[in-house]
Amino acid sequence: MKFFSCLALLEGPQTMGRGPKFWSSAGVVLVLAVIYPLFADGYDVGNNVYFFNWLFMALGLSLIWGYGGILSFGQTAFFGLSGYTYAIVTLNIGTVYGLTWLALILALIVSAVFAVVLGYFLFFGRIVGVFLGIVTLSVTLVLERFMSQTAGPNWVIGQARLNGFNGMSGMQPLTIPWPGGDIVLFPDVALYYLTLALLVVVYLGLRMLVNSSFGNVLVAARENPRRAEMLGYDIRKYQLAAFVIGSTLAGLSGVLYVSWGQYITPSSMGMTAAALPVIWVAVSGRTDLTATLLGTMMVLAGFQALTIYGSQYALVVMGALLVLTVLLAPNGIFLSLGKWLGKQSFIAGSHNGRGEQ
């Protein structure tokens, strides 16, 4: 019974998309994603792994900002924190016996603990509104400045040199112990399938979370925090939990990115990097996980295509897209489009039903 009640949480008032049509379409998309590497070259497969890596950060921000109403510019701080932790640990312990997975777990723990400490002071200190964004952005930029000045030979942790602006490189990708030799999850088919599987698990898990009583209280706190507290809920605990989960997902993006590219620099926590996740989620539709997932993927693909003509043009277009979203579709372009298509489908079904009668 508990299993079926958990499955029932996949559909609920806090997520768009339900019923056989939605899940059949989702199944088709998943099948196409599974067979994609069979028909694509290695570069395209690795490029899609790059896109997948950022989706965890976007989904985490959707939970924090879209469902919790907490505008955070700190996603890249946790991205960098986990990425650097993974790099330092793997450079020191290597890959034998699958120790890269221990590095991954330690990196996520570091992000989660840092999120608990920061979130405690934010939410139990009653910091609200725009000040949340200011504090999280300040923390991100402080971490970026700190890592940028670690260029000297004294900035060494074991065998790992931090290298300042140049960043760290040469860290090991994820490996799976195997009797015939470890399987290295380099940016090819193996890493693609691992990242895709993680993405499916995280997406479904977040759908169940936001449609549970936890998600309902979180949304109630977003809409009217005083009313939620009058009903007996300590909304600070819910906000803190959402912040920790979303920040840890950003940390997972950082680990997967480092494993994929085998490098990381302080610029991953800079001003531009901190703003981009906010743009992805705002344009996609921050209050829905499906819109965030699909919208971020398409925005990332468009951003990468624009960088061919110059990264400065890509950033200008991204800024203009954010302005247009705020003015014309404040709920997000992809979410608004999804709701419109759902409404049209409902109208068409109603007309067909009357016609049959």
C-alpha positions, 0 to 999 in steps of 0.5 A: 500500500505504501508503494502505491501511495508513493506512486500516487504522489507522482501526480498532484496539484504541485506538478504539471502533467498527469494521466496516461497521455503525459506518462506515455509521452514521458516514456517515449522521450525516455526511450529515445534518450536511451537509444540516442547513443546508438545513433550519435557520435561520441562528441554529441553524447558527451555534449549531452552529458554536459547538458544533463549535469546542469539540470540537477542544479536547475531542478534544485533551484526550482525546489528552492525558488519556485516551490519555496519562494526563496530566490537563491544565487548560491547554487554555483557556490555549492556547485564549486564547493562540491566540485573542488571537494571531489577534485581534492579527494580524488587527487589524493586517494585515486580511483582504486576500489571505486574510491571515486564514489567515496569522493562523490559522497564526501563532496555531497556531504560537504555541500549539505553541511554548508547548506545546513549552516548557511540556511540555519542563519538565513531562515532562523535569523528571519532573513527574507525577501531580496536580502536572501538573494543578496546574502547567497550572492555574497557567499558565492562571490566570497568563495569565488574570490577566496579560491582565486587567490589560492595560486601560491605553492603553499595552497596545497592539500595533500597532493592537490594544488588549488592553483588559483585562477587557473583552477584544478585539473587532472582529477579522476573520473568516476570509476566502477570496480570490476573484476576484469578491470575498473570501468571508467565513466569518462564522457562517453556512453557509460557516463551518459547512462549514469547521468540519465539514470540519476536525472530520472531518479531525481526528477521522480523523487522531487515530484513525489516530494513536492506533491507530498504534505511537505511540498504543500506546506512549502508552497503554502509558506511561499504564498502566505508565510504568516497564515502557514505559521498560524496553522501551526507549521514552523515554516523555517524547518521546511524552508531549510530542508528545501534549501539543503536538498536543492543545494545538494543537487547543485553539489551533484552538478558540480561533482558530475561536471568535474568528473566529466571535464576533469577540471574546475576553476573559480569562475564557476562561482563568479557573477555570471555563473551565479546568474545563469541558473536563475535565468534558466529557471525563470525562463523555463517556469520555476514553479514546475519541475517538468517545465524547468527540466525541459526548458533548461535543456532547450535554453542550454542548447540555445546558449551553447549555439550562440556562443559559437558567435561569441559568448558576449552575444550569448549573454546579451541574448540570455539577458534579453530573454529574461527581461522578455520573460518578466514582462510577457510571461512572468510564470515562465515561457515553457510553463505558460506554453505547457498550460496553454497546450493543456487547456487547448487539449481539454477544450478539444476533448470537451468538444469531441465529447459533446459531438459524440453525444 
